[in-house]
């Protein structure tokens, strides 16, 4: 009689502990997933709001109007990227040619990823794509002067950096 009671107690203990472990694992997974989504949404908003702020900067507009590299604007965008913990801020003209880039060898070359087209047609948006710095969460903001689009600001956070934030 004693052995049956002991076996039943052991079985119930194993079932209880297993249920507890499974429940906690699922709950932990759901919480991590939700946190990841919240961080991504917050970063998307940050990318677009910083892009909109930069689109109002006279130096940024001047660089796009002149359609040429500016060391002063390059230094400024690198500093803004550092402040907001972004991996890059790139100004590009209406042909998708980079006028600034954290890697100066990429300046004057075409923007990579193919997700810049919407912004070149006047639409702000966010996407995840592969560029010269790797896979990243990217925000695109069109820049206007006298209601005419003069270029695009691309801002991004590499997915590695985003994972660290999460």
C-alpha positions in Angstrom: 0.0 0.0 0.0 2.8 2.4 0.9 4.6 1.8 -2.4 1.5 2.7 -4.5 1.0 6.0 -2.6 4.7 6.9 -3.0 4.5 6.1 -6.8 1.4 8.2 -7.2 3.0 11.1 -5.2 6.1 10.9 -7.5 4.0 10.9 -10.6 1.9 13.8 -9.5 5.1 15.7 -8.5 6.6 15.1 -12.0 3.4 16.2 -13.7 3.2 19.4 -11.5 6.8 20.3 -12.1 6.5 19.6 -15.8 3.4 21.8 -16.1 5.1 24.5 -14.1 8.2 24.4 -16.4 6.2 24.4 -19.6 4.0 27.3 -18.4 6.9 29.4 -17.3 8.8 28.7 -20.6 5.9 29.7 -22.7 5.2 32.8 -20.6 8.8 33.9 -20.8 8.8 33.4 -24.6 5.7 35.5 -25.0 7.1 38.3 -22.8 10.4 38.3 -24.8 8.5 38.4 -28.1 6.3 41.3 -26.8 9.4 43.2 -25.6 11.1 42.8 -28.9 8.1 44.2 -30.7 7.9 47.2 -28.4 11.6 48.0 -28.8 11.3 47.6 -32.6 8.3 50.0 -32.7 10.0 52.5 -30.5 13.1 52.4 -32.7 11.0 52.8 -35.9 9.4 55.9 -34.4 12.9 57.2 -33.4 14.2 56.7 -36.9 11.4 58.6 -38.6 11.3 61.4 -36.0 15.1 62.0 -36.2 14.8 61.9 -40.0 12.0 64.5 -40.0 14.1 66.7 -37.7 17.1 66.4 -39.9 15.0 67.2 -43.0 14.4 70.7 -41.4 18.2 71.4 -40.9 19.5 74.1 -43.2 22.9 72.3 -43.6 21.2 69.1 -44.7 19.0 70.9 -47.2 22.0 72.8 -48.6 23.9 69.6 -49.1 21.0 68.1 -51.0 20.4 71.2 -53.0 24.0 71.4 -54.0 24.0 67.7 -54.6 27.6 67.3 -53.4 29.5 65.9 -50.5 29.9 68.2 -47.5 32.4 67.4 -44.8 30.5 69.5 -42.3 27.2 67.8 -43.0 28.9 64.4 -42.9 30.4 65.2 -39.4 27.0 66.4 -38.3 25.1 63.3 -39.4 27.7 61.0 -37.8 27.4 62.9 -34.5 23.6 62.7 -34.6 23.8 59.0 -35.3 26.0 58.6 -32.3 23.7 60.6 -30.0 20.7 58.5 -31.0 22.7 55.2 -31.0 22.0 54.6 -34.7 24.5 52.8 -37.0 24.1 55.2 -39.9 22.5 58.3 -41.3 22.8 58.7 -45.1 21.7 61.6 -47.3 21.0 60.7 -50.9 20.0 62.7 -53.9 16.9 62.0 -56.1 18.9 59.4 -58.1 19.6 57.4 -54.9 23.3 58.4 -54.9 24.8 58.7 -51.4 26.1 62.2 -50.4 27.0 61.1 -46.9 27.9 57.7 -45.4 29.8 56.5 -42.3 32.2 54.7 -44.6 33.5 57.5 -46.8 34.4 55.0 -49.6 30.6 54.5 -50.2 29.9 58.2 -50.8 29.0 58.9 -54.5 27.8 55.4 -55.0 24.2 54.2 -55.3 22.3 53.3 -52.1 21.9 49.6 -51.5 18.8 47.6 -50.5 16.1 48.6 -53.0 13.8 49.8 -50.2 14.6 53.5 -50.8 12.2 53.8 -53.8 9.1 54.7 -51.8 11.1 57.6 -50.2 12.4 58.7 -53.6 8.7 59.0 -54.5 7.8 61.1 -51.4 6.8 58.5 -48.8 8.3 58.1 -45.4 8.6 54.5 -44.3 10.5 51.9 -42.3 11.8 48.5 -43.6 14.3 45.8 -42.8 16.8 45.2 -45.6 20.4 44.3 -46.4 22.7 47.1 -47.2 26.5 47.7 -47.2 26.6 47.7 -43.4 24.6 44.5 -43.1 20.9 43.7 -42.4 19.3 46.6 -40.6 16.1 48.3 -39.6 15.9 51.4 -41.8 13.8 54.6 -41.8 13.5 56.8 -44.9 12.3 60.4 -44.9 12.0 62.5 -48.0 13.4 66.1 -47.9 11.6 69.0 -49.5 12.5 72.6 -50.5 9.7 74.9 -51.6 7.4 71.8 -51.9 9.8 70.1 -54.3 11.5 66.9 -53.2 15.3 67.3 -53.2 16.5 64.1 -51.6 16.0 61.4 -48.9 17.5 60.8 -45.5 18.1 57.1 -44.6 18.6 56.2 -41.0 19.4 52.8 -39.7 20.1 50.4 -36.8 21.8 47.1 -37.7 19.8 44.1 -36.5 22.7 43.1 -34.3 22.5 46.4 -32.5 18.7 46.1 -32.3 19.1 42.6 -30.7 21.4 44.1 -28.1 18.9 46.8 -27.3 16.2 44.1 -26.8 
